[in-house]
Amino acid sequence: MNFDELVDRHGTYCSKWDGMEPIYGVPRDEGLAMWVADSDFKIADVISERLRSVIDAGILGYVDAETPYREAIQWWMKNRHGWDLDTNGIFTTTGLVNGVGMCLDAFTKPGDGIVLFTPVYHAFAKVIRNAGREVVECQMVNSDGYYSLDFDAYDAQMTGKETMVILCSPHNPGGRVWSQEELRAVADFAKRHDLLLLSDEIHQDLVFDGNTHIPMPNAAPDIVDRLLMLTAPSKTFNIAGLHTGQVIISDPDLRAKFKSRMLALSLAPNSLGQFATAAAYSPEGAAWADAQLAYIDGNRQVFDAAISGIPGLSSMKLQSTYLAWVDFTGTGMAREEFTHRVEQGAKIAANHGTTFGTGGESFLRFNLATQRSRIEEACQRLTEAFGDLQ
């Protein structure tokens, strides 16, 4: 597990590295890609060995790998997160964004209001709008470097058109690990307004020491009749390209409705994604994930120290994920200026905060899941790009 090994992803059809110049204008040969949320680490040996064995067999025909796949997910959630789940409630979607789309399709109708706590993962709003539903933005409060939720304000915003609320837990891009009390408050909010609760927990394995992720079924077991869970190994194990995610539903009625919609669309899992998931969700995969998290934590400390040394910049206190959420408010600069300095001065491609919804206007999101040398280079470049503020 050599996370320092540089991996050149240029010319591999890589969205993050090959796409930064056409999208951000950051030059291919000099730029640092810190936007798309995948890592630059090679996958765990236990995954590559399993996939290699499938390829070496020489046939990619129809398979039935459901049992080991479901049992591995069940084992992982029980042993890593204390969550007992029924394997019959696992549905496989083409990644979690597709899972969101499937839940919108199965349980809501055009014109419905879908509640988001913003700023939040940009794909949610995109899928909601493309599905003909209405995005209802409930802006979070930035309290002393952490996001918090203001349910008095959110209650006042509800009109009765809302049918679903989507929670990002842990939160992307702010990195919050929600407490038991906060999760309970989200569940109560959903009950008060008769909303389905869609809990995206894709970053659940990327939680730093001192924080504990609580799966929503454990935090609020009384709301399973309105709860839809989203999980995936993609962020933890850098296998997002296999497009394999899970919608997990405990309630029998919700489960039957979702199953019917999946069958109507004839959606079936990608067998390579199932094999990779089963290999990842294992003791060997757990050891690799722990080592990766320790390495990313070191990156986080290096990056935060550099950001804190640049006047006017502040990085939100990251409790989880590998995504640093940096606020440029203190520079007094317009969004166009600080963005230009990052992209054209530092030659770094980072996600624009505006894409995450209301409250993200003064932020950029930086992906820290890369080699330490690249993090150190990014820190140096940012320090120089804002050197006149020193």
C-alpha positions as a printed NumPy array, in Angstrom:
array([[  0.   ,   0.   ,   0.   ],
       [  2.201,   2.775,  -1.324],
       [ -0.073,   5.792,  -1.482],
       [  2.899,   8.027,  -2.344],
       [  3.307,   6.321,  -5.721],
       [  2.516,   8.848,  -8.441],
       [ -0.016,   7.592, -10.959],
       [ -0.166,   9.404, -14.297],
       [ -3.81 ,   9.41 , -15.368],
       [ -3.331,  11.665, -18.387],
       [ -4.514,  10.114, -21.627],
       [ -6.553,   7.4  , -19.895],
       [ -9.942,   9.026, -20.568],
       [ -9.831,  10.183, -16.959],
       [-12.554,  12.743, -16.269],
       [-10.536,  14.526, -13.594],
       [ -7.175,  14.891, -15.321],
       [ -8.109,  14.868, -19.012],
       [-11.126,  17.101, -18.422],
       [ -9.575,  19.936, -16.437],
       [ -8.281,  21.913, -19.42 ],
       [-11.465,  21.981, -21.523],
       [-13.66 ,  22.638, -18.467],
       [-11.501,  24.922, -16.296],
       [ -8.875,  26.191, -18.698],
       [ -6.162,  24.73 , -16.463],
       [ -3.296,  23.577, -18.709],
       [ -2.948,  19.834, -19.039],
       [  0.836,  19.701, -18.657],
       [  1.085,  22.003, -15.636],
       [ -2.253,  21.681, -13.927],
       [ -3.258,  19.88 , -10.754],
       [ -6.659,  18.177, -10.936],
       [ -8.442,  18.568,  -7.589],
       [-12.073,  18.552,  -8.634],
       [-13.79 ,  15.225,  -9.524],
       [-14.347,  13.15 ,  -6.37 ],
       [-12.312,  10.076,  -7.121],
       [ -8.827,   9.346,  -5.813],
       [ -5.453,   9.018,  -7.525],
       [ -4.599,   5.838,  -5.602],
       [ -4.372,   2.402,  -7.159],
       [ -7.116,   0.066,  -6.004],
       [ -6.537,  -2.484,  -3.268],
       [ -4.802,  -5.7  ,  -4.31 ],
       [ -7.771,  -7.758,  -3.117],
       [ -9.954,  -5.995,  -5.714],
       [ -7.5  ,  -6.088,  -8.616],
       [ -6.782,  -9.772,  -8.006],
       [-10.486, -10.618,  -8.046],
       [-11.123,  -8.682, -11.244],
       [ -8.031, -10.152, -12.865],
       [ -9.267, -13.657, -12.113],
       [-12.542, -12.862, -13.878],
       [-10.779, -11.441, -16.936],
       [ -8.283, -14.315, -17.05 ],
       [-11.168, -16.77 , -17.175],
       [-11.83 , -15.314, -20.622],
       [-15.617, -15.056, -20.544],
       [-17.773, -12.093, -19.556],
       [-21.14 , -13.778, -19.859],
       [-24.208, -13.678, -17.644],
       [-23.517, -14.496, -14.003],
       [-25.414, -14.777, -10.744],
       [-23.187, -13.228,  -8.075],
       [-26.004, -11.855,  -5.916],
       [-25.446, -13.997,  -2.822],
       [-21.747, -13.257,  -2.112],
       [-22.281,  -9.637,  -3.136],
       [-25.21 ,  -9.086,  -0.763],
       [-23.53 , -10.986,   2.076],
       [-20.39 ,  -8.861,   1.735],
       [-22.433,  -5.661,   1.985],
       [-24.243,  -7.047,   5.026],
       [-20.923,  -8.022,   6.654],
       [-19.375,  -4.621,   6.015],
       [-22.274,  -2.601,   7.395],
       [-22.478,  -4.782,  10.498],
       [-18.75 ,  -4.883,  11.247],
       [-17.8  ,  -1.336,  10.238],
       [-20.942,   0.575,  11.175],
       [-22.998,  -1.559,  13.549],
       [-25.915,  -1.648,  11.128],
       [-27.878,  -4.9  ,  10.782],
       [-29.562,  -5.028,   7.403],
       [-31.71 ,  -7.501,   5.553],
       [-29.986,  -8.543,   2.316],
       [-33.397,  -8.705,   0.61 ],
       [-33.59 ,  -4.933,   0.858],
       [-30.487,  -4.321,  -1.293],
       [-31.084,  -2.973,  -4.791],
       [-28.155,  -2.279,  -7.117],
       [-28.167,   0.886,  -9.207],
       [-25.716,   2.332, -11.708],
       [-23.999,   4.363,  -9.008],
       [-25.59 ,   6.585,  -6.39 ],
       [-26.621,   9.45 ,  -8.634],
       [-28.62 ,   6.904, -10.591],
       [-29.935,   5.677,  -7.224],
       [-31.217,   9.185,  -6.484],
       [-32.862,   9.314,  -9.897],
       [-34.48 ,   5.925,  -9.367],
       [-35.873,   6.982,  -5.987],
       [-37.273,  10.179,  -7.479],
       [-38.842,   8.151, -10.28 ],
       [-40.328,   5.513,  -7.986],
       [-41.591,   7.643,  -5.122],
       [-42.252,  11.192,  -6.356],
       [-44.014,  12.857,  -9.266],
       [-43.258,  15.842, -11.52 ],
       [-43.739,  19.139,  -9.728],
       [-42.998,  17.731,  -6.265],
       [-40.665,  19.701,  -4.032],
       [-37.449,  17.912,  -3.049],
       [-35.658,  19.409,  -0.041],
       [-31.878,  19.863,  -0.022],
       [-29.761,  21.231,   2.827],
       [-27.416,  23.496,   0.886],
       [-24.659,  23.813,  -0.039],
       [-24.634,  20.13 ,  -0.955],
       [-23.39 ,  17.689,  -3.592],
       [-24.17 ,  19.31 ,  -6.927],
       [-25.534,  16.217,  -8.698],
       [-28.628,  16.145,  -6.463],
       [-30.074,  19.379,  -7.823],
       [-29.169,  18.439, -11.387],
       [-31.038,  15.139, -11.192],
       [-34.025,  16.7  ,  -9.422],
       [-34.451,  19.409, -12.043],
       [-33.991,  17.024, -14.942],
       [-36.683,  14.811, -13.414],
       [-39.12 ,  17.725, -13.504],
       [-39.158,  18.094,  -9.722],
       [-38.544,  21.348,  -7.829],
       [-35.411,  21.928,  -5.764],
       [-36.248,  23.381,  -2.348],
       [-33.057,  24.84 ,  -0.883],
       [-32.801,  24.964,   2.909],
       [-29.542,  26.767,   3.568],
       [-27.368,  25.506,   6.393],
       [-25.744,  27.766,   8.954],
       [-21.965,  28.141,   9.003],
       [-21.328,  28.184,  12.743],
       [-17.698,  28.62 ,  13.796],
       [-16.338,  26.57 ,  10.911],
       [-19.016,  23.867,  10.941],
       [-22.362,  23.543,   9.223],
       [-25.463,  23.234,  11.377],
       [-29.158,  22.833,  10.601],
       [-31.862,  25.409,  11.433],
       [-35.149,  23.514,  11.497],
       [-37.212,  26.493,  12.691],
       [-36.292,  28.219,   9.433],
       [-36.828,  25.079,   7.368],
       [-40.262,  24.428,   8.9  ],
       [-41.305,  27.915,   7.836],
       [-40.193,  27.208,   4.253],
       [-42.381,  24.144,   3.758],
       [-45.453,  24.661,   1.588],
       [-46.955,  21.17 ,   1.444],
       [-45.631,  20.476,  -2.071],
       [-42.545,  18.752,  -0.667],
       [-42.484,  14.955,  -0.722],
       [-38.827,  14.057,  -0.108],
       [-35.77 ,  15.359,   1.711],
       [-32.241,  14.294,   0.752],
       [-29.571,  14.174,   3.455],
       [-25.859,  13.881,   2.683],
       [-24.371,  11.986,   5.644],
       [-21.456,  12.505,   6.085],
       [-21.829,  15.828,   4.349],
       [-20.315,  16.699,   0.992],
       [-18.814,  19.299,   0.621],
       [-18.608,  20.449,   4.256],
       [-17.263,  17.217,   5.719],
       [-19.656,  17.209,   8.676],
       [-20.332,  13.982,  10.525],
       [-23.822,  14.505,  11.869],
       [-24.446,  13.729,  15.544],
       [-27.164,  11.477,  16.913],
       [-29.15 ,  14.567,  17.911],
       [-28.851,  16.117,  14.463],
       [-29.875,  12.917,  12.701],
       [-32.839,  12.61 ,  15.034],
       [-33.827,  16.175,  14.176],
       [-33.673,  15.393,  10.442],
       [-35.881,  12.341,  11.007],
       [-38.383,  14.398,  13.01 ],
       [-38.422,  17.056,  10.282],
       [-39.262,  14.353,   7.727],
       [-42.063,  13.048,   9.943],
       [-43.521,  16.514,  10.623],
       [-43.836,  17.248,   6.935],
       [-44.609,  13.695,   5.769],
       [-41.461,  13.46 ,   3.677],
       [-39.565,  10.453,   2.461],
       [-35.987,  10.647,   3.726],
       [-33.245,   9.724,   1.258],
       [-29.968,   9.357,   3.161],
       [-26.821,   9.345,   1.005],
       [-24.085,   7.726,   3.112],
       [-21.455,   7.129,   0.437],
       [-18.692,   8.778,   2.516],
       [-19.408,   6.726,   5.644],
       [-16.016,   4.978,   5.638],
       [-13.991,   8.195,   5.318],
       [-14.391,   9.484,   8.878],
       [-11.461,  10.84 ,  10.855],
       [-10.552,  10.023,  14.461],
       [-12.766,  11.639,  17.063],
       [-15.883,  11.308,  14.916],
       [-18.322,   8.429,  14.442],
       [-20.694,   7.965,  11.546],
       [-24.149,   6.766,  12.614],
       [-26.272,   5.099,   9.918],
       [-29.715,   6.672,   9.804],
       [-31.526,   3.358,  10.556],
       [-29.609,   3.24 ,  13.847],
       [-30.154,   6.925,  14.628],
       [-33.912,   6.846,  13.983],
       [-35.213,   3.269,  13.761],
       [-38.816,   4.489,  13.993],
       [-38.76 ,   6.058,  10.504],
       [-37.92 ,   3.013,   8.391],
       [-41.36 ,   3.347,   6.809],
       [-40.12 ,   6.503,   5.071],
       [-36.359,   5.814,   4.842],
       [-34.32 ,   5.121,   1.697],
       [-30.604,   4.444,   2.209],
       [-27.859,   5.023,  -0.366],
       [-24.447,   3.383,  -0.018],
       [-21.566,   2.402,  -2.309],
       [-17.944,   1.262,  -2.103],
       [-16.924,   3.702,  -4.842],
       [-15.462,   6.558,  -2.761],
       [-13.801,   4.313,  -0.202],
       [-12.15 ,   2.005,  -2.731],
       [-11.794,   4.241,  -5.816],
       [-14.009,   2.1  ,  -8.041],
       [-16.514,   4.769,  -9.116],
       [-15.957,   3.848, -12.77 ],
       [-17.694,   0.522, -12.156],
       [-20.921,   2.439, -11.432],
       [-22.18 ,   0.148,  -8.702],
       [-24.201,   1.576,  -5.824],
       [-26.91 ,   0.365,  -3.501],
       [-30.35 ,   1.59 ,  -2.549],
       [-31.227,  -0.228,   0.682],
       [-34.864,  -0.261,   1.781],
       [-36.168,  -1.839,   4.975],
       [-39.891,  -1.107,   4.702],
       [-41.772,  -3.874,   2.806],
       [-44.157,  -1.506,   1.011],
       [-41.421,   0.867,  -0.152],
       [-39.294,  -2.117,  -1.107],
       [-42.071,  -3.625,  -3.254],
       [-42.689,  -0.342,  -5.044],
       [-39.   ,   0.179,  -5.801],
       [-38.557,  -3.43 ,  -6.932],
       [-41.478,  -3.079,  -9.313],
       [-39.939,   0.014, -10.893],
       [-36.529,  -1.677, -11.229],
       [-38.158,  -4.664, -12.955],
       [-40.185,  -2.407, -15.255],
       [-36.969,  -0.79 , -16.454],
       [-35.13 ,  -4.136, -16.541],
       [-32.195,  -2.788, -14.563],
       [-29.543,  -5.358, -13.633],
       [-26.198,  -5.06 , -11.837],
       [-22.806,  -4.814, -13.515],
       [-21.169,  -8.136, -12.627],
       [-17.661,  -6.643, -12.414],
       [-19.001,  -4.1  ,  -9.954],
       [-20.498,  -6.89 ,  -7.875],
       [-17.231,  -8.84 ,  -7.859],
       [-15.276,  -5.722,  -6.894],
       [-17.715,  -4.849,  -4.111],
       [-17.585,  -8.343,  -2.635],
       [-13.778,  -8.264,  -2.695],
       [-13.593,  -4.774,  -1.162],
       [-16.036,  -5.485,   1.642],
       [-13.714,  -7.97 ,   3.317],
       [-11.079,  -8.011,   6.091],
       [ -8.373,  -7.358,   3.476],
       [-10.358,  -4.449,   2.091],
       [-10.89 ,  -3.069,   5.578],
       [ -7.135,  -3.038,   6.257],
       [ -6.528,  -1.177,   2.985],
       [ -9.297,   1.341,   3.741],
       [ -7.833,   2.046,   7.182],
       [ -4.382,   2.685,   5.723],
       [ -5.811,   4.961,   3.044],
       [ -7.766,   6.978,   5.606],
       [ -4.633,   7.521,   7.695],
       [ -2.822,   8.765,   4.594],
       [ -5.656,  11.123,   3.621],
       [ -5.71 ,  12.433,   7.18 ],
       [ -2.05 ,  13.397,   6.734],
       [ -2.971,  15.199,   3.511],
       [ -5.757,  16.998,   5.342],
       [ -3.366,  18.263,   8.001],
       [ -0.815,  19.476,   5.446],
       [ -3.48 ,  21.245,   3.381],
       [ -5.266,  22.859,   6.336],
       [ -1.999,  24.159,   7.747],
       [ -1.183,  25.835,   4.442],
       [ -4.656,  27.324,   4.018],
       [ -4.63 ,  28.712,   7.553],
       [ -1.367,  30.456,   6.706],
       [ -2.906,  32.416,   3.816],
       [ -4.717,  35.553,   5.009],
       [ -8.371,  35.592,   4.009],
       [ -8.663,  31.846,   3.352],
       [-10.199,  29.309,   5.703],
       [-10.798,  25.595,   5.297],
       [-13.897,  24.134,   6.932],
       [-12.987,  21.766,   9.762],
       [-13.045,  18.445,   7.98 ],
       [-14.506,  15.58 ,  10.01 ],
       [-15.01 ,  13.282,   7.043],
       [-14.507,  12.819,   3.277],
       [-11.398,  13.758,   1.299],
       [-12.949,  16.993,   0.035],
       [-11.678,  20.272,   1.491],
       [-14.199,  23.132,   1.441],
       [-12.276,  26.395,   1.332],
       [-13.873,  29.792,   1.99 ],
       [-12.385,  32.852,   0.261],
       [-14.684,  35.423,   1.905],
       [-11.868,  36.909,   3.967],
       [ -9.937,  37.951,   0.877],
       [-12.592,  40.52 ,   0.018],
       [-12.31 ,  39.354,  -3.589],
       [-15.153,  38.779,  -5.994],
       [-15.75 ,  35.167,  -6.9  ],
       [-14.326,  35.685, -10.369],
       [-11.045,  36.999,  -8.98 ],
       [-10.255,  34.298,  -6.421],
       [-11.328,  31.625,  -8.906],
       [ -9.025,  33.102, -11.554],
       [ -6.116,  33.11 ,  -9.113],
       [ -6.659,  29.44 ,  -8.313],
       [ -7.164,  28.299, -11.895],
       [ -4.784,  30.559, -13.81 ],
       [ -2.335,  31.544, -11.069],
       [ -1.995,  28.308,  -9.12 ],
       [ -3.104,  26.197, -12.107],
       [ -5.409,  24.103,  -9.961],
       [ -8.804,  22.802, -11.081],
       [-11.213,  22.863,  -8.113],
       [-15.011,  22.661,  -8.002],
       [-16.828,  25.997,  -8.006],
       [-18.869,  26.524,  -4.853],
       [-21.841,  27.932,  -6.751],
       [-22.599,  24.493,  -8.183],
       [-23.397,  23.236,  -4.658],
       [-26.316,  25.633,  -4.233],
       [-27.127,  28.543,  -1.968],
       [-24.368,  29.208,   0.542],
       [-21.529,  27.97 ,  -1.649],
       [-20.803,  31.196,  -3.51 ],
       [-17.575,  32.079,  -1.693],
       [-16.135,  28.538,  -1.69 ],
       [-14.081,  26.169,  -3.813],
       [-13.864,  22.408,  -3.191],
       [-10.455,  20.694,  -3.349],
       [ -9.973,  16.918,  -3.614],
       [ -7.252,  15.756,  -1.196],
       [ -7.234,  12.078,  -2.251],
       [ -3.977,  12.242,  -4.124],
       [ -0.285,  11.786,  -3.471],
       [  1.273,  13.851,  -0.671],
       [  3.724,  15.452,  -3.097],
       [  0.819,  16.848,  -5.109],
       [ -0.836,  18.21 ,  -1.973],
       [  2.399,  19.934,  -1.017],
       [  2.721,  21.343,  -4.532],
       [ -0.859,  22.636,  -4.409],
       [ -0.176,  24.319,  -1.07 ],
       [  2.886,  26.049,  -2.456],
       [  1.016,  27.23 ,  -5.535],
       [ -1.907,  28.61 ,  -3.528],
       [  0.458,  30.407,  -1.166],
       [  2.157,  32.062,  -4.138],
       [ -1.128,  32.858,  -5.942],
       [ -2.315,  34.806,  -2.923],
       [  1.15 ,  36.032,  -1.954],
       [  0.162,  39.697,  -2.107],
       [ -2.08 ,  39.134,   0.905],
       [  0.818,  38.031,   3.099]])
